[in-house]
Amino acid sequence: MTCRTGQDPHEPDGGEDVHADDAAFTALLEDSAEDLYEHAPCGYLSTLMDGTIAKINATMLDWLGLSREQVVGRTRFTDLLTVGGRLYHETHFAPLLFMQGEVNGIALEIRAAAGRRLPVLVTSRVKTSTDGEPVLIRTTVFDARERRAYESELLRARRTADEARRQAEEAHRQAEAERRQSEADRRRLQEALHVLQQSLLPSVLPAVPGLEAASHYHTASPDLLGGDFYDLFPLDGTRWAFFLGDVCGKGPKAAALTSLTRHTLRAAALHDPDPVTVLTTLNTVLNDRYTSGGDTRYCTAVFGVLHPQGDACEVRVASGGHPSALIQRADRTAEFLPTPGGMLIGVLPEAQFTPARTVLHPGDTLLLYTDGLTEARIGPDRDLYGEDALRIFAARAPAGPQALVTALTALLAGFGDGLDDDTALLALGVPGIPSSPTSEDPT
């Protein structure tokens, strides 16, 4: 029984309308079985056991675009299928149907009028007689166009996703291959730069009679050629020359400048070892080679001559724009060897260089260094390490060239990323006099 919204079913008013609604609803339900069969939302057809269509509903005929006379008794079910559908029917569908008596939800395609193809889902059942003999096949056909479109969209989306994943994987492989190639190229470059850098430095320091020498070179970046340099070499049977310096810039041009500077210093020293004269010659060469051509390049350097004399060693030096050398004394003090006023080498045609002289006694060490050491950044405020801190460190460090360089090497490592420039160290000194054993000494 139905009632309208807001109407009390117990109210007497409107009773006739209620009965009218009931009658109309009942009429809707009085469809004939034939009408339900003919106009069902799916296709129905019945075939003989050989597949000949004996009965078909209007829905199926509408899908096919054919008349009943064209189909019933004239067409087999397989005639409605595409070539692929026929093969599947013969090899799978029909054998399963005859073995099991029914087949459910098989996806096929039927051929409609005008060459159209209609995707469908087919369910077939075998009707048997009272004695169990198969007499008829009843088939239900469902329109699968929307499902096929949905499946096609899913398949398209899956293919798109697979292609995107394939492209991402390929991009990842290419990026990984490029990364490995880049790392290999960088390693080769670093090896080449290391070899070239070593060619600009002495492989080992020569042994100087009566003296001790030690050196260290810190490379701030393995990807760039540094411009720091040093050397120690004999002048004659009694004197030795040394130098340490820093050229402007990094990379191949700096390496070329370093090479020219080292060879010029060596050649000039062999001609006239006076420190001021040697630096003057270098200034002339660099100025003529670079500045006169519009490509100003320069360097800073300390050049000196060692003249061992008994237990002591006379040292004469000259500096061109370079930090002052530091002397670590045997009495555990440290002091700078002032060379004020020395000008950058190579900038001007004529430059002034400051000479200085000192004597190293047993236990004294002369330290030369480049500004990477004193300009390292330390502490939370990134302050410069500075010359005062270096002097205090040298006074407290172990005595002797090798011990001092070892201590400074550890200091440089402790700067971490605060050390962003190459640093060269060269220490020269007179070995200390061993203390004589006392009477209490058990040895």
Buried (B, 14 or more C-beta within 10 A) or exposed (E): EEEEEEEEEEEEEEEEEBEEEEEEEEEEEEEEEEEEEBEBEBBBBBBBEEBBBEBBBBBBBEBBEBEBEEBBEEBBBBBBBBEEBBEBBEEEBBEBBEEEEEBEEBBBBBBBEEEEEBBBBBBBBBEEEEEEEBEBBBBBBBBBEEBBEEEEEEEEEEEEEEEEEEEEEEEEEEEEEEEEEEEEEEEEEBEEBEEBBEEBBBEEBEEBEBBBBBBBBBBBEEEBBBBBBBBBBEBEEEBBBBBBBBBBBBEEBBBBBBBBBBEBBBEBBBEEBBBBBBBBBBBBBBBEBBBEEEEBBBBBBBBBBBBBEEEBBBBBBBBBBBBBBBBBBBEEEBBBBEBEEBBBBBBEEEBEBBBBEBEBBBBBBBBBBBBBBBBBBBEEEEEBBBBEBBBEBBBEBEBBBBBBBBBBBEBBEEBEEBBEBBBBBBBBBBBBEEEEEEEEEEE
